Amino acid sequence: MSNHYDHAQVQEFWQYVWERDDVYALPEDATDPTYVLGMFPYTSGTLHMGHVRNYAITDAYARYRRMQGDDVLHPMGWDAFGLPAENAAFERKTDPQSWTEACIRRMREELETMGFGYDWSREITTCEPEYYRWNQWLFKRLYEAGLVEYEAASVNWCPDCETVLAAAQVEEREVERSETSALASGEAASREDEHSESSDRGSGEAASREHERVCWRCETPVGRRELDQWFFTITDYAEELHDGLADLEGWPDGVREIQRNWIGRQEGTRISFEVPDYDGDDDAGTVDVFSTRPETVYGATYLAVSPGHDLARELAETDDAVADYVDTVREQDPSEVGFAGVETDVTAIHPLTGEELPVYVAGYVLDDVGTGAVMGVPAHNERDHTFALEHDLPIEQVVIPSTPDKRTSLEDGPYTDEGILEHSGEYDGLESDVARERVVAEHDALEEDVTYRLRDWLISRQRYWGTPIPVVHCEDCGHVLVPDEELPVELPEFVRTTGNPLEAHDSFRETECPDCGGSARRETDTMDTFVDSSWYFLRFLSPHLEDAPFDTELADEWLPVDVYVGGEEHAILHLLYTRFFTKALADLDLLDRREPITELRSQGTVLYDGEKMSSSKGNVVAPQEYGSETTRLFVLSAAHPEQDFEWTANNVRGAYDLQQTLYGMAAAFVEEGDTRVERLDHDEYIAREIDRTIAAVTEEYDRFRFHRAATEIQELARLLRRYREYDRPHGEIYRRGLLALAALIAPMAPHLGEECWNKLRGDGLVVEADWPEPEGDLDDYRRERQLVETTLADVRDIVDTAAIDDPERIELVVAQEWKYDVLRLVDDRVDETLADVDTGSLVDQVLETDAVSGLEVDRETVATFVADLIDRGERADLEHVLAAADELALLDRSSWLVTDEFDADVVVRRASDDAELAERARPGKPAIRIR
């Protein structure tokens, strides 16, 4: 019989058996199953190591929960729309659908080869009309609820992808710029000291640390365009999205912080400036600004609005200079605008002084930050200072340092710290923080306010391979939603062209108005593919439902997703949008839940030569290169799921060797069968260690620490091999240990677990077996392990230090029972640290107790023992010490380990007449004598 494990020989058989028995299908009568989900893959062509790590994590946990007796929902589907598929198809002279379907076939086969256990009856594909019909249906419901807007906007434009990008799809990279440009376009600096805009804009950092805005996919520099676009008004949920993060205790702190920063909640003050004749009305209009430094309002010397502000648009209708400037900067990136601007013919009235301030249209003021308007306070704001110098505007200091040693000259830059007010009327002489509160409380034109960095979600994409937006544009009726009975609006046959293929498709574009029947134009933009992934976890609940996107009753029962695994890079795209969708659907009475995910697990990156695996870098390792089971076991055992780790052949060898060890042990046991029936002390130790391993591995699986579970399995295998070499094993105990190993490894290496389980004649399939249970009480298992490990380490240390080549006799002497009693009494009576204990008083208390007073122990001995505890700084902690009888019994049962290692006689006894050993022995720390 061969003891070599060949995964390739067994995987096809076991996968056939699992499929035949439909072991991964969720029972029809399941109630509130454990919902385990990995972020479904984009259909890019093949699986990469990031996919394998993600799905190995979810698969191991789903298998573990199933063996624990849970009904488990573990589905898989395909994120199949998107620009990369369109580009790939273009390069290969095919169409996106054909390319995508080929990718899905290949990737599904790879997933099956890896042995991942999915309920394939629930498979969904987002590019199928059966799925994207419900994207359109949900769009309509959101539209009817007032959560969709269609408006002209200056948007991010990628010239390479030829489509608009949402704010979250624009990334930054470092570039070198001049100091002036750096001030205009900075994106990263904190704005806690700024008065005019929210936290993502404005920086006075050196040019070497500036950033350029690039497309998240192709890294092409992003520009701006003025287009009519569709938006989901996610900003309506900004406050709830922000506040709800505090309750997501099962989410990584890093992800919550990323979302918190992206939402960008900022407390401040809204200040209203009157602008006479604004809006063309007889009454003066107002322009609001948002400031976190309202106490500097007396230093305002101008008002500036963004080129997209309503005031700028209104003035551009009659002012050629304003119109020319707006046209010039409309499609420029903020980094290109600098501090140019144009003065207008209108003025603003200072709300506290009544002074007239000039009004500028300035590109450094951004449409989508704050209110799109700022009060210019050049003395106390970096960018306002630069703008004022550029346009020769007054710089009036109204805050001075509290201490005279601080710089006050404004020639080189503004003063942005706290201080004392001056030139501020009745507030002169006040500390700035005091004045800040008073000026807001005492003037109606100033009102406490909160702003958010979060912008509305731009969903329009000028591409073919996406969900058609279900809207018809009619000259008479306006925007008309396509009736539900006409959904889905299906994509037409692909037309190869530059730009938006749907725009060039006459038969798709030209249609009739659903309301009036007249000629109309179908919307040719498609939806951002993040719409597809914002609710797909709901479709998995009822993937074949034909009259609704999902079963509301099931959703209310089965949600939220219990465990969701994916990369942290999705924090401000997919994960934020998913939270928004869930809250919006709840407000539409389609859900009871307002948060989609209970526990989020972020996976780390697999590195090769210190870098993330990438085809462009040529450092990719194919999942099947080392065998699928070795690969999945390695990615789970190499590190904590959230940590990055390095892929090396030597480390992969460890996962391979573990498989060979476990299989070889099972095969050898079946082949040799040389066991005995009587139970000896060392058998009892092995039985107990099997229990300890089960308890430890269970805890590690519960905490997703698969790397530690693998270590525990490896240690038990090593111990069982040593046990078999030491003596003929007890047949029942040894087989139980091998079955436990097969079950414990099965979630991580299912083919191996199944093969070993089958050889050992385990009941049924291991994938459907009950999780192993300890046979005894395991409250003390950590203390038991610690005692054995530290005692063995102490023996080794003595042998090495004393240079004892061949020890003949090793005595392990356990402390007298009274020391255990005293230790417990000390633990009961001492709340503070031991260093603060009055030793004499404590000894008196101990001697007065019944547990000690009846013993033949003198005060000096007790005092010495207590003083020794204090000198060592050891807290009398019951978590680390066993009861006296248990410690003696455990050392006796484990003494064979000492005998086996040192080939010496081992005696375990209680300290009695030997004064030296009795004094040295302490609870949890036996005295040791070696001869």
N, C-alpha and C positions, 0 to 999 in steps of 0.2 A: 504494500500500500504506500503510495507516495505521500510524503508529509509536506510537499510544496504546494502552496496556495497559488492557483492560477485564476485570477479574477476573470479573465476573458473567457475561460471555459465554463464558468458557472453563471455569469451574469445573464446570458440569454435565457437559461432555464428558469432562474428565479424570477426574472421579469415576466416571463410567460405565466408562471404560477400566480404572481401577484395580479396580473391582468385578468387571468382566468377567474380568480376568486374575487376580483373587484374590491381589493382590500382598502383602496384609498377613497372609495365613493362614500359620501356622507349619507348615513341612513335616512330614509324618508321620514322617519318619526323622530329625528334629532330635535332636541330642544336646547336652545342657547349653546351651540357648539363653540369650542375654542377656535377662534378665527385667526389663523396664522397666514401672513401674506408677505411675500417679497415684492418689491417694486417691479412691475412687469417690464420685460425688456423691450427696447426699441429694436425693430427688425432691421438691424444693420448688416446682417449677412451670416455671422458666426458668433458663437459664444466666446467671450473672453474671460480671463481669470477673475475679473471683477464680478461677472455674472456668477461664476462658479462659487465664489466665496459667499455672495449674497444668498444664493439658493441652497448652498450646503448648510448655512445657518438656519434658514427657515425649515428645511427638510428635516434636519436633526431634531429641532424642537417639536415639529409636528409629529414626528414618529414617537418621540418621547412622551408627548401628551396622549397620544393614542394608546400607548402601552400603559399609561397611567389610568386608562379607562375612560378618557374623554371622547366624545364625538368631536371630530376635528374637521374643520373646513379649511382645505389647503388647495386653492385653485391656481390656475395659470392662464394667462392670455397674452395678447400682443399689442403693443403700442405701435400701431402700424402706419399712421399718417405722418407726414412731415417732409420738410424740404430735402433732407439727405437722400431719401428714397427717390425723390423726383430728380435730383442731380445724378444719382447713381444710374437711374434708368436712362437719362439723357446721354451719359457717357457710354453706355452699353448699347445704345440705339434700340432700346426697348421701351416699354411703358411702365409707370410706377406700380401698377397693380401686379403685373407679371413678375416684376423684380421682387416685390414685397412677398408675394405668395411663395416664390422660390426660397426666399430667406426664411420664411416661417417653416417650411418643410424641413429645411436643413437644421434650423435651430431646435425645432421640436425633437428631431431625431437625436441631436446632441444631448438634450435634456434627458431623454429616455435612456440614452447610453450611460449617462452619469448616474442613473438609478434614482433620480428624484421622484418622489411619490406624490403625484398630483391627481386630483379628481378631474380628469380630462373631459368628463361629461359637462363640465361648466366652462369650458374654453370659450373665450371671447376674442374677437379681433376688431379693433376700432375702425378699420377701413371698410368693414362690411356694412351695407345699408341697414341691416337688422340692428346694428349698434348705433351708427351715427344718426339714424332716424330720431333716436332719443336725445342726442345732442341738440337737434333742431327743436324737438318738443320742449326741452328744458329751456332753451333760448327763448321760446315764446312765453313760457310761464314767467321767466325772469323779466321779460319785456313788459308783460302785463302788470307785473308787480312794481314797475318803476325802477328796476335795477339794470336797465339797458339804456344807453344813450347813443345817439348818432350826431356827431358834431364835427365841424372843421377844427383841426388841431395841428399844431406844429409837432411832428412826431419824429422819432428816431428812425433813420432810414439806412439800411445796409445796401450799398451799391452793388456788392458782389452777389448777395442773395436776392436782390431786387425785391425786397419786402420791408415792411415796417417791423419794428421790434418794440416789445413792451419794455418799460423801464428796467425790469428785473433781468432782461435779456441783453442788457448793455453792460459789459465788463470794463475794467480799467487795467491799463498796463503802464509801467513807468516810462516816461520820456523826458527829454531835457527841453526846458523852455526858458524864455526870459522871465525875469522877476515879475514884470507887469502882467504877462500872460498867465503866469502862475497864480497871481492873485485873482484873476478873472475867472479861472476855470477850475480851481481846486475842488475836489470832491470828498476828501477824506478827513479833513480836520474837524475837531469838535467845535460846536457853535454855542457852547454854554456861555461864552462871553460876548456873543453877538446880539445886536438889537433888532435885526430886521428879517432874518430868515431862519428856516429850520435847520436841523443838524447835519444835513448832507452837503451843504454848499458853503463855499468860502474857505480860503486857506491863505495864510501868509507864509507858507513853508518855502524852503529853498527850491529853486527850479529843478534840481536833480531829483527831487522827490515828487515831482508832479506826475500826473497820470493822463493817459489818452483813452478816450472812450472807444471801445471796439466791440464788434459783434461777438456774441458768446459762442457762435458756431465756427465762423471762419476767421475771426480776429481781424477783419477788415475795419479800418476806422469808420466810425458811424457819423453820418451827417444828419441833417434835419430836412423835413419836407412838410408842406402844408397840404393836408389831405382830409377828406371827409372819412371818418372812421367810426367803427363800432366799439363801444366800451361797456364792460361790466362795472357797475359802480361799487367796487369793493370798498371804497372809502366810506360808504355808509356803515360799514362794519369795523372801521378802524379801532374804535374804542373797545368793542367786544373782543376783537382779535388780539388786541394788546393786553387787556385785563385777563383774558382767558388763559394766557400763558402761565400765569402763576399757579393755576390748577392742574397743569399738565405735568404732574410729578413723575410720570413714567417716561418723560422725554428727556434726552440729554440736555444738560445745562447749556452746552454750546449751541445747539440748534435753537433753543428758546431765546438765547441771547442774540443770535443772528436775526431771528424774526423780530425781536423787540427793537433792535437797531434799525431794521428796514422799515418797520411801521413808524418809528421815529416820533414817539409822543413827546411833545415839548410844551411845558406850561409857560405862559407869558401873558402879554397884554395886547388887546386889539385897540388901536388908536385911530380915531376917525378924523380925517382932514376934509374940510369943505372945499369943494372945487366949483366955483360959480359957473352956471350954465352947462355943467356936465350933464350929459344925457339929453341936451337940447330942451330941457324943461325950464319953466320960469323960476322954479325953486332951485336952489343950489344943490348939486349932487354931492356925494361924499366918496372919498377913496380911503379904504381901510388898510392899515399896515399892521403887521404883527411884530412885536418886539419882546425880547427877554430883558431889555434894559430900559424900561419906561422912564426911569429917573433921568435919562439923558435927553428927554424930549426937548428941553430948553436949548440943546445944542444943535437941533435940526436946522439946517440952512437950505435944504431943497427937498423936493419930493421926486422920486423916480418910479416909473412903472415899466413893466416888461413890454416888449413889442407885441405880445399877444394879449395884453390887458384890454378890457373893454374900452377904457378911455383912449388908449393908443389907437385902437381900431376906429373909434368915432372921430378922433382928430385927423386920422389919415384920409378920411373922406373929403376934407376941406383944406388940409395943409399938405402941400406937395413935399415939403422937406420931411415931414413925419412919414408920409407915404413911401418916399424913396428909402428912408432908413429902415422902415419896417420890412419892405421888400428885400432889402439887402441882407438883413440879419435873419430873416424868417427861416431860411434853409441852411444856416450856418450852425456848426457845433458851438456851444458856449465857449469852448477853448479858443475859437477863432475870432470871437467878437471883441475881446479885450474890453477897454473902457471907453470906447466910442459911445456917442449918444447924441441926441438932438434936443435942443430946448424948444418947448412948445409956446404957444401964445397964451396959455391959461396959467393961472396961479392957484396955489392952495393956501387956505387960511390956517395958520398955526392954531390949534385948538385951545392953547393956554395964553398965548400972547396976542393973538389977533393979527400977527405980522403976516404979510404976503410972502409966500415962498415960491421960487420958480419951480416949474414942473418939467421934468425931462422924461423922454423915452430912452431907456438905456438897456443894452443887451446883457449887461452883467446882472440885471435883475431877471430872474427866471420865472417863466409862466407857472411852473408846477411846484414852486416852493413858497410856503407861506401864503400870502394873499396875491402874490405877483406884483407887489408894490412895496417900496421901502421909504422910510423917512431917512434922509441922508444926514448922518451925524459924523462928519469927517474927523472930529477930534477924538472919537472913541470907537472907530470901526475901521479895520484894515482896508476894505474895498471902497468904502465911502471916502476914505482919506485919499486913496489913489484917484478916484473919480473926481474929487474936488480939485486936486492938483491939475488934472488933465483939462478941467473946464474953468479953472480960475474962480472957484467958488469959495466963500468964506469958511474958515475953520475956527469954530468957537468952542473953547474948552469950558466944560461945565462940571467936570469932576477932577479934583486934584488929589495927589497922594495924601494919605493920612500921616505919613512920616516924611520929613523933609529930605531924606537921603535918596528918595526915588527920583528917577528921571521924569522931568515935566516938559521938556522941549518937544514940540510937535513937528519940528522940521523933518525929522527922519521917519516919523510914524506916529500913529495915534496912541493915546493912553487908554488901555483896555481893562485895567484892574479896578477893583473897588477903591473907594476913597471918600472924600468930603465934597459936597456940592458947593458950587459957586455960580454966580450969574444965573441963578435959578429962582429968583423972586423969593417968596416966603420960605423956600426950602434951603436957602443958603445956610451952610454950616452943619447940615445934617449928614450923618453917615449915609452912604449910598443905599445900603440895604433898608434903612429906616425910611428914607425918602421914597424908595421904590414902592413900599406899601402905602404910604400916605398919598402920593400923587394919584395912584389908581383909585383909592377910596374917595378922594375928594373932588373928582372931576368926572362928569357924565360922559365925556368924550373918550375916556379910557375905561376899559372893561377887561376883567380877567378872562383869559381865553386859553384854549388848548389847540394846538395844531399838530398835524401828523405829516411825516415825510411821505407816507404811503400815497401813491397816485392810483387813479382808476385803471383797471386792467384793460389794456388795449388788446382786443381779440382779433382785429382784422388782419388778414394776411393776403398778399397779392400773389397767391400761388394756386396751383391746381390740386395738389394732393392733400386735401383736408376736407372738413365738413362744410358743404355749402351753407351759407347763412340764409335762412328761410324768409327772405324779404324780397318784395317786388317794389320797384320805384315807379310810381305813376305820376305824370305831370298834374293830373287832376286830383288824385286821392292822396298823394304823398307816399310815405312809407307804408306798405301794406304787408301784413304777415301772411305767409302761405297757410291756408287752412290745414288743420290737423289731418283731415282725410286725404290730403295730397302729399303728406309726408311719407317717406323721405323725399326730399329734393335730391335726386341722385346725380352723381358726377357723370358728365357725358364722356364719350370716347376721348382719350388723351390726344391733344394736338401739340406737336412739337413746335415751340416758339420761344422767343425771349420774352421777358416780362411775365405778365399774368396770362397763362394759357386760356383761362375761362373768358377773359375779355375778348380774346380772338375767336371764340367759339360762337358764331352767330346763332345757331339753332338753340343754344343754351341761353344766351343773353337775351334774345328777343322773345317776349312772352305776352300774355294777357294779364291785365289787372284782375285779381280775384274779386274786387269790389264792383268795379264798373264795367269790366269786360273790354276796356279799351287797350290800346297798345301800351306796353310797359317794358321796362328793362329789369331783368333779374339781377339781383346783387351778385357780383362776380368775385367778391372777396370770400375767402374761406376762413374758418375759425382757427385760432391758435390751437395747436395740438395739445396744449395743457388743459384745454377744456375736456378733451377725451379722458385724460387721466385724473381729472378732479372728482369724478364720481364712479369710476370703473369698479371700485371695491363694492359698490352697491349692486351693480349688474351681476356680479358673481353670485349673489344670493338667489337670483331667479333668472338665469341667462336666457331662457327660452320663453319668457313671459311676452305675450304679444299685444297686450292692451295697456301696458305701463312700463316705464323704464326699470322699475324694480317693485318687489312686493313690499308694501309699506309695513304690513304686520310682521313679516320676517325681519325687516330692517330694524323695527323697534325692539324685537326680541333678541336678535343676534348681534347687533352693534352695541358698542363700537368694536372696531377691529382690536383683538386682544394684543397681538404682536405684529408690528410692521417693521420690515428691515430694508434698509437702503442707504445710499450715500448721503452724507451731510451736505453735499453740494446742492441738494434739492430743497434746502430749507426755505428759500425765499421765492421759489417758483412753485413746484408741485405741492409741497407741504402747506404753504400758505394758501394757495388757491383751493386745495382740498378742504381746508378749515372753513374758508369763505363759502364754498358750495354747500357744505353741510349746514351751516347756519342759515343760509338763504333757503335751502330746501325745508328746513324746520319752520321757517316763517311762512312758507307756502303750504304748510300742513301736510307735507309729504314725509316728514320724519319727526320723531320725538327727540332725537339726539341732536346736540349742538356741537359736539366734538367728535371727530371720526375715529380717533385712535387712542387707545389706552396707553400702550407701551410702544415706544419707538426705539429701535435699535439701529444706530449708525455703524456701518462697517468701515473698517480701515482699508488702506490700499495695499495691494500686492506689488512689491518693488523688485526690480531686477537691476543689479549694479547700482543701487541707490536711487533709481528713478522709477516712476510709475511705468508699468508696461504699456508700450505704445507701438503700433505698427510702423509709424513714421520713424521711431527710434531704433527699430529692428531688435527690440529686446522682449518680444512676446514669446511666452511659452504656451503652446496649445494645450487645452485641458486634457486631451487624450495622450499627450506625449509620454507621460509617465504611468498611464493607466488611470482610468477614471476613479477607481476606488482609492488608490494611493493618493491621487490629487485631492479628492474631497476630504480624506482623512488628514492630509497634511495641512490644508488651509484652515481646518478647524483646530488642529492641535498646535499650530505654530505660534499662536498669540491670542490674546483676548480679541473678540470680534471687532472692537472699536479701534484697535491698534494697527498701525502699519507693520508689515514685516517683510523681510527679504527672502526672496525665492532663491534657494541654493540647492544644488543636487545632493550635497552631503546631508542637509536637513531633511530633504524629501526621503532620503534613505531610511531615516528613523521611522517614518510612517510605514514604509514598506516592510521594515524588519518587524514592526509590531504586528502587522498582519500575518507574517510568516510564523511568528512565535505563537500566536493564538491558535492558528490553524494547526500547526504542528503539535501543540499540546493536546488538542481535541483528537486528532488522528492517532496519535501515539496511545492515548488512553483507550480508544476503541480497539486498537490493534493488539496492545499488550495485555490489558486487563488484569495486571498483577496487583491486587489490592488485598486488604484485610478487613475484618469485621469489628474486632474489639476497638474501643475508643480509649486512647491514652491522653495524657495531659497536653502534649503538643498538638494532638488532633483538635482538642478543645480551643487551643489558641488559634488554629487555622479557621475553625468554624466561626470564631468570634471576629477574626480579621476579615472574613468574607462579609459578615454583617457590617463591619465598620466601613468597608469599601462601598457597599451598597448605599449606606447612609451618606457617605462623602460624595459619591458620584451623583446621587439624587440631588443633593444640594447644589452641586456645580451645574447640572443641567437646568435647574430652576433659575439659576443666576446667569445663564448663557456663558458660563466659563468652560467651554468645551475643551480648551487646552488643559485645564486642570483635571477635568474628567478623564482625558486621555492619559494623563500622568498617573492618576489613581489606578486606572485599568492596567497600565504598564507595571506599576508596583505590585499589584496583586498577582499578575502573571509571573513576575520574578519570584515572589514569595512561594507560589504554588510549585514552581519548578524546583526551587531549593528544598521545599518540603518533600517532593517526590524523590529527590536525590538523597535526602537525609535518611529516609526510611520508606518502606512500602506504605503507600498512602491508604488512609481509610477510604474505602470505595465510595460510600454515600457522600461523605464530606467533600472528597476531591471532585466527584462528578458535579456536586452542587456548585462548587467553585467555578468549574469550567462552564456550566450552564449560565452562571451569573455573568461571567466574562462575555459569553456570546450575546446575552441580552443587553448588557451595558454598552457594548461596542456597536450594537445593531443600529441605533439612530445615526451614528456617524459613518459606519461602513456596513450598510444593510446586506449586501451580498455575502460578505464575510460572516456577519452574524447569523444569517440564515443557513449558510453552509455548515458552520460549527454546530448550530442548534440541531440541525438535521442529523449530523453524525452522532451526536450525543443522545439522539432519540428524545429530544424535547417534545412536549405536546404541541401538535399543530404547527403553525408558522410562528417564528419569533416576532414577525411584524405585527401579529395579532395577539401575542402572548401578554400575560400580565407582567407588569414591571416587578423585578425581584423585591422581595420584602425581607428585612432582617428577621431572624428567628427570636431574638431577645430584645430587651430594653437597651436602647443605645444613647441614653442621655449623657453617658460618660465617655463616649467613644473618642472624643478629642483628647481628654485627659489620659485615657488608656494608651493611645498612640504616643502621646508626648512622654509618658513615663518610660515606655519601652525604648523609644528613640534616644532620649537623653541618657538613660542608663547604659545602652550600648555605646554611645559616644563617650561616656565617662570611662568605661572599661578600655576602649581603644586608646584614649588619651593617657591613661595610666601605663598601659603596656608600652606605648611609644615613648613616653617620658622616662620611664624606668628602664627602657631597653631590655624588656623581658622577652627573650626569644621564644621560649616554649613554656608558657605557663601551665602548671600541672593542676592547680586548684584555684577556683575563683569563687569567693564568697560575696553574696549580695545580702546585706544586712539591713532589714527594714526597721524603721524607727519604732520605739515603744508606743503602745497605744495611747498613753496619756498625752503625748505630744500632739496627736490628732485632736484630742479633746480640747487641749489648751488652744490650739490653732483656731478651732471653731468658736471658742469663747472669745478670743481676741477679735475675731471677725464680727461677732455679734455686738461687741462693745465699743468698737472704734469706728467713728465716722470720719474723723479727720485723717490727714496723712500720718504715717507712723513716726515721721521725724518730730511731730509735735506732741507725741504721747508722753505722759508722765509715767515712767517705767515702774516706779515704786507703787504708785496708786493702782496701776493696772495689775501688778503681781498680787496685790492684796485682794483685788476683786476676784482674780482667778483662784486663789487659794481658798476663798470663802465658798466657792461653788461645790455642790455635791459631787460633781464629776471628778474633781481633783482632791477634795478633802479626804476622801476615803482611800486614796492611794498612798503608797509609801514613797512619797516624793517630797523632798525638803524644799524650803523656800529658795535656797541658793541655786538649786538645780533649775527650778522654774524660772527664777530671775535671769539666770544665764541664758536659758532658751529664749525668753522673751526679748532680752537685750540683743541676742544674736539676730532675731528677726528684724529688729529696728536697725541694727548696724548694717544689715544687708539691704535695707530699704525695701523689703518684700512686704507687700500688703497681704494680710492673711486672707487670701481669695479662694473661696471654695471651688471656683471654676477650674482651678489648676491642680487640685489635690483630690485623690480618691479617698474613700474610707479605708481604715487600716486593714481590715480583712480583705478588701478588694485589691489593695495594692500588693499584699503578700501573695494572694492567689494568682494575680496576673503575672507577676515576676516569676512565679513558679512555673506557670504554663508556657511562658516565653523563654525560659532558660535554655531551651534547646538551640535557640539562635546563637547564644554565647558559646555553647558546646560546639556547635557546627563551625563557628568562625575561628575558635581558638584551640579546638581539639583538647579541651580541658574539662576536668570534673567541675560541675557547677553546683553550689549549695545556696539555697535561698532560705533564710531564717529570720526570725525576729531578734532584735538586739536584746540581750539579757545581762549576763554576768560580765561580758567584756566591756569595761568602762570606756575604753578608747573608742570602740565602734559605736557604743550606745550614745556617746556624746556627739559623734560626727553624723549619725543618721538623722535625717529630718524627713517629715512627710513629703512625699514626692521626690525625695533625693536620698536613696539608700546609700549607706556606707559600703565601700568596696575594699576587699582585701584579696590580693593576688599572690600566690606562692608558686 
